[in-house]
């Protein structure tokens, strides 16, 4: 099942804390997890920042409950229910969410403080009620990346065959293939049909080779194309292949590549653009944002 959003965790957390015990975040996470039937895979689902989504959502749920005065922190990293929290549990709502928390003045103050800006103009009163700050940042990044990936792929499709050849070599080298650039350039050459093909080293030591075929095509690559490529591996004394296209592969082509003896990796246009972004080919950094968390070990030495 999907990891519950942070608002869905608030009421279960408050009920868990209703026994008056102090709990750490880890204890709170474990205390409510059984009620959601989360699998190990669900618990390990990661945000882009590398934080497990479930852990992050519990952390923010506890933070919001604390700033609404329903929980307090009697010690570093520990939480306990307050008198106000007990009052809420006497007649609990169907769900505790951001809207419910706005009935407490401390939470309104917290929400406004989080969004203080030096820029003039009106400021929004409340945080995004659907996402934690980490989730909102991730959603914005993923939307930007999808748009940027589409723009990058269109640029690749419009480049010359010679440039496309150099770009593929640059990408393979950045991914760790080909040894030196000279080795790669000698091994991978133009095929004369809007693409390139050749043999490239799998690693810098040349312990194995990979047959490469890259096509700057608009039309979908079908099974016959992949089947021909697979047959050429035998003639090239290669058991591994990479088929790159700026378009896409048909379902039949993907199914064929998945069941044959040779190991063939199919890289479509969307994946090609993603790899270029990940390995810094044809793109440059504009800005970087680092997500930080509190170092509990540092404060333990206080």
C-alpha positions as CSV (number, residue, x, y, z in Angstrom):
1,X,0.0,0.0,0.0
2,X,1.1,3.6,-0.5
3,X,2.8,5.4,2.3
4,X,0.2,7.6,4.1
5,X,0.6,11.3,3.8
6,X,1.7,13.2,6.9
7,X,-1.8,14.5,7.7
8,X,-3.2,10.9,7.9
9,X,-0.5,10.1,10.5
10,X,-1.5,12.9,12.9
11,X,-4.5,11.4,14.6
12,X,-2.9,7.9,15.0
13,X,0.2,9.5,16.5
14,X,-1.8,11.6,18.9
15,X,-3.8,8.4,19.9
16,X,-0.5,6.5,20.4
17,X,0.8,9.3,22.7
18,X,-2.5,9.3,24.6
19,X,-1.0,6.9,27.2
20,X,1.2,9.7,28.4
21,X,4.5,7.9,27.7
22,X,7.5,9.8,26.2
23,X,8.5,8.5,22.8
24,X,11.3,9.1,20.3
25,X,10.5,9.6,16.6
26,X,11.6,6.0,16.0
27,X,9.3,4.7,18.7
28,X,6.4,6.7,17.4
29,X,7.1,5.4,13.8
30,X,7.1,1.8,15.0
31,X,4.1,2.3,17.2
32,X,1.7,3.4,14.4
33,X,3.2,1.4,11.5
34,X,1.1,-1.8,12.1
35,X,-2.1,0.1,11.8
36,X,-1.3,1.0,8.2
37,X,-0.1,-2.5,7.1
38,X,3.0,-1.1,5.5
39,X,5.4,-3.6,3.9
40,X,9.2,-3.4,4.2
41,X,9.3,-2.0,0.6
42,X,6.7,0.7,1.6
43,X,8.9,1.6,4.6
44,X,12.0,2.0,2.4
45,X,10.3,4.1,-0.3
46,X,12.7,7.1,-0.7
47,X,12.3,10.7,-1.4
48,X,14.8,12.3,-3.8
49,X,16.7,13.6,-0.8
50,X,17.4,10.0,0.3
51,X,15.1,10.1,3.3
52,X,12.5,7.3,3.6
53,X,9.2,8.9,2.8
54,X,7.5,7.3,5.9
55,X,10.1,8.6,8.3
56,X,9.8,12.1,6.8
57,X,6.0,12.1,7.0
58,X,6.1,10.9,10.7
59,X,8.7,13.6,11.5
60,X,6.6,16.4,10.0
61,X,3.4,15.1,11.6
62,X,5.0,15.2,15.0
63,X,6.4,18.7,14.3
64,X,3.0,20.1,13.3
65,X,1.3,18.4,16.4
66,X,4.0,20.0,18.6
67,X,3.5,23.5,17.1
68,X,-0.2,23.2,17.6
69,X,0.4,22.5,21.3
70,X,-1.0,18.9,21.2
71,X,2.5,17.4,21.9
72,X,5.5,18.7,23.7
73,X,9.2,17.9,23.8
74,X,10.3,17.1,27.4
75,X,13.8,16.2,26.1
76,X,15.9,16.2,22.9
77,X,14.1,14.2,20.2
78,X,11.3,13.0,22.6
79,X,7.6,13.7,22.5
80,X,4.8,13.6,25.0
81,X,1.1,14.5,24.9
82,X,-0.1,17.7,26.4
83,X,-3.3,18.6,28.3
84,X,-4.6,20.1,25.1
85,X,-3.8,16.9,23.3
86,X,-5.7,14.9,25.9
87,X,-8.7,17.3,25.5
88,X,-8.7,16.7,21.7
89,X,-8.7,12.9,22.3
90,X,-11.8,13.2,24.6
91,X,-13.8,14.1,21.5
92,X,-11.5,13.3,18.6
93,X,-12.2,14.5,15.1
94,X,-12.5,12.0,12.2
95,X,-9.1,13.3,11.0
96,X,-6.5,15.7,12.3
97,X,-5.2,17.8,9.4
98,X,-3.8,21.3,8.8
99,X,-7.2,22.8,8.7
100,X,-8.0,21.4,12.1
101,X,-4.7,22.6,13.5
102,X,-5.5,26.2,12.5
103,X,-8.0,26.4,15.4
104,X,-4.9,26.7,17.7
105,X,-3.3,30.2,17.7
106,X,0.2,28.7,18.2
107,X,0.0,26.9,14.9
108,X,-1.1,30.0,13.0
109,X,1.9,31.8,14.4
110,X,4.1,28.9,13.4
111,X,2.7,28.8,9.9
112,X,3.2,32.5,9.4
113,X,6.8,32.4,10.7
114,X,7.7,29.6,8.3
115,X,6.8,31.8,5.4
116,X,8.4,35.1,6.4
117,X,10.1,36.7,3.5
118,X,12.2,39.8,3.0
119,X,10.4,40.5,-0.2
120,X,7.5,43.0,-0.1
121,X,3.9,41.9,-0.8
122,X,1.3,39.6,0.8
123,X,2.5,36.4,2.3
124,X,0.5,33.1,2.3
125,X,-0.8,32.2,5.7
126,X,-0.6,28.4,5.6
127,X,1.9,25.8,4.4
128,X,0.9,23.5,1.5
129,X,-1.8,21.4,3.1
130,X,-1.2,18.4,0.9
131,X,2.6,17.9,1.2
132,X,5.4,18.2,3.6
133,X,8.1,20.7,2.6
134,X,10.3,17.9,1.4
135,X,7.5,16.4,-0.7
136,X,6.6,19.8,-2.2
137,X,10.3,20.4,-3.1
138,X,10.5,16.9,-4.7
139,X,7.2,17.4,-6.7
140,X,8.5,20.7,-8.0
141,X,11.8,19.1,-9.0
142,X,10.2,16.2,-10.8
143,X,7.9,18.5,-12.7
144,X,10.9,20.7,-13.8
145,X,12.9,17.6,-14.7
146,X,10.2,16.1,-16.9
147,X,9.9,19.4,-18.8
148,X,13.6,19.9,-19.1
149,X,14.1,16.2,-20.3
150,X,11.6,16.8,-23.1
151,X,13.3,20.0,-24.2
152,X,16.7,18.2,-24.1
153,X,15.5,15.3,-26.2
154,X,14.1,17.6,-28.8
155,X,17.5,19.3,-29.0
156,X,19.2,15.9,-29.5
157,X,16.8,14.9,-32.3
158,X,17.7,18.1,-34.2
159,X,21.5,17.7,-34.0
160,X,23.7,16.5,-36.9
161,X,24.7,12.8,-37.2
162,X,28.3,13.7,-36.5
163,X,27.4,15.6,-33.3
164,X,25.1,12.7,-32.3
165,X,28.0,10.3,-32.6
166,X,30.2,12.4,-30.4
167,X,27.4,12.9,-27.9
168,X,26.8,9.1,-27.5
169,X,30.5,8.5,-27.1
170,X,30.6,11.2,-24.4
171,X,27.7,9.6,-22.6
172,X,29.2,6.1,-22.7
173,X,32.5,7.4,-21.4
174,X,30.7,9.3,-18.6
175,X,28.9,6.1,-17.7
176,X,32.2,4.2,-17.4
177,X,32.4,2.5,-20.8
178,X,35.0,2.7,-23.4
179,X,38.3,3.2,-21.6
180,X,39.8,6.3,-23.1
181,X,38.1,8.7,-25.4
182,X,40.4,7.8,-28.2
183,X,39.6,4.1,-27.7
184,X,35.9,4.8,-27.8
185,X,36.1,7.1,-30.9
186,X,38.0,4.4,-32.8
187,X,35.5,1.6,-31.7
188,X,32.3,3.5,-32.3
189,X,31.7,4.9,-35.8
190,X,29.0,6.1,-38.1
191,X,26.7,3.5,-39.7
192,X,25.4,5.8,-42.5
193,X,21.8,5.5,-41.5
194,X,21.4,8.4,-39.1
195,X,23.0,6.4,-36.4
196,X,26.3,4.8,-35.1
197,X,27.3,1.4,-34.2
198,X,30.4,-0.5,-33.1
199,X,32.0,-2.3,-30.2
200,X,33.1,-0.6,-27.0
201,X,34.9,-1.8,-23.9
202,X,32.6,-2.6,-21.0
203,X,35.2,-1.2,-18.5
204,X,38.5,0.6,-18.6
205,X,40.4,-2.7,-18.4
206,X,38.6,-4.1,-21.4
207,X,37.6,-7.4,-19.7
208,X,34.5,-7.6,-21.9
209,X,33.0,-5.7,-24.8
210,X,29.6,-4.3,-25.5
211,X,28.1,-3.9,-29.0
212,X,26.5,-0.4,-29.4
213,X,23.9,0.7,-31.8
214,X,22.4,4.2,-31.6
215,X,19.8,5.5,-34.0
216,X,18.6,9.1,-34.2
217,X,15.2,8.1,-35.4
218,X,11.7,9.6,-35.1
219,X,9.8,6.3,-35.8
220,X,9.4,3.6,-33.2
221,X,12.0,0.8,-33.2
222,X,10.2,-2.5,-33.8
223,X,11.1,-6.1,-33.1
224,X,12.8,-6.7,-36.5
225,X,15.3,-4.0,-35.7
226,X,16.2,-5.4,-32.3
227,X,16.2,-9.0,-33.7
228,X,18.7,-7.9,-36.4
229,X,20.8,-6.2,-33.7
230,X,20.8,-9.4,-31.6
231,X,22.0,-11.5,-34.6
232,X,24.8,-9.1,-35.2
233,X,26.2,-9.7,-31.7
234,X,27.2,-13.2,-32.6
235,X,29.2,-11.9,-35.6
236,X,30.8,-9.3,-33.4
237,X,31.8,-11.9,-30.8
238,X,29.7,-10.0,-28.2
239,X,27.1,-11.2,-25.8
240,X,26.0,-7.8,-24.5
241,X,24.5,-4.9,-26.4
242,X,23.2,-1.4,-25.9
243,X,20.5,-0.2,-28.4
244,X,19.9,3.5,-28.1
245,X,17.2,5.4,-29.9
246,X,15.9,9.0,-29.8
247,X,12.4,7.6,-30.3
248,X,10.9,4.5,-28.5
249,X,10.7,0.7,-28.7
250,X,7.6,-1.2,-29.5
251,X,6.1,-3.6,-26.9
252,X,7.1,-6.6,-29.1
253,X,10.7,-5.3,-29.3
254,X,10.9,-5.0,-25.5
255,X,9.5,-8.4,-25.0
256,X,11.9,-10.0,-27.5
257,X,14.9,-8.3,-25.9
258,X,13.8,-9.5,-22.4
259,X,13.7,-13.2,-23.4
260,X,16.7,-13.9,-25.6
261,X,20.0,-15.2,-24.4
262,X,22.0,-12.1,-25.2
263,X,21.8,-9.3,-22.7
264,X,20.5,-6.2,-24.6
265,X,19.7,-3.0,-22.9
266,X,17.2,-0.8,-24.7
267,X,17.5,2.9,-24.1
268,X,14.7,5.0,-25.5
269,X,14.6,8.7,-26.0
270,X,13.2,9.5,-22.5
271,X,15.8,7.3,-20.8
272,X,18.6,8.8,-23.0
273,X,17.7,12.3,-21.9
274,X,17.6,11.2,-18.3
275,X,21.0,9.6,-18.5
276,X,22.4,12.8,-20.1
277,X,21.0,14.8,-17.2
278,X,22.3,12.4,-14.6
279,X,25.8,12.2,-16.1
280,X,26.1,15.9,-17.1
281,X,26.2,15.5,-20.9
282,X,24.9,18.6,-22.8
283,X,23.7,20.2,-19.6
284,X,25.2,22.5,-17.0
285,X,24.4,23.3,-13.4
286,X,22.5,26.5,-12.6
287,X,21.8,26.1,-8.9
288,X,22.1,23.5,-6.2
289,X,19.9,23.1,-3.1
290,X,21.1,21.0,-0.2
291,X,18.6,19.5,2.1
292,X,19.8,19.3,5.7
293,X,18.6,17.6,8.8
294,X,19.4,18.2,12.5
295,X,22.5,16.3,13.6
296,X,21.3,14.7,16.9
297,X,24.7,13.3,17.7
298,X,26.1,16.9,17.7
299,X,23.5,18.1,20.2
300,X,23.9,15.0,22.4
301,X,27.4,16.4,23.3
302,X,25.8,19.6,24.8
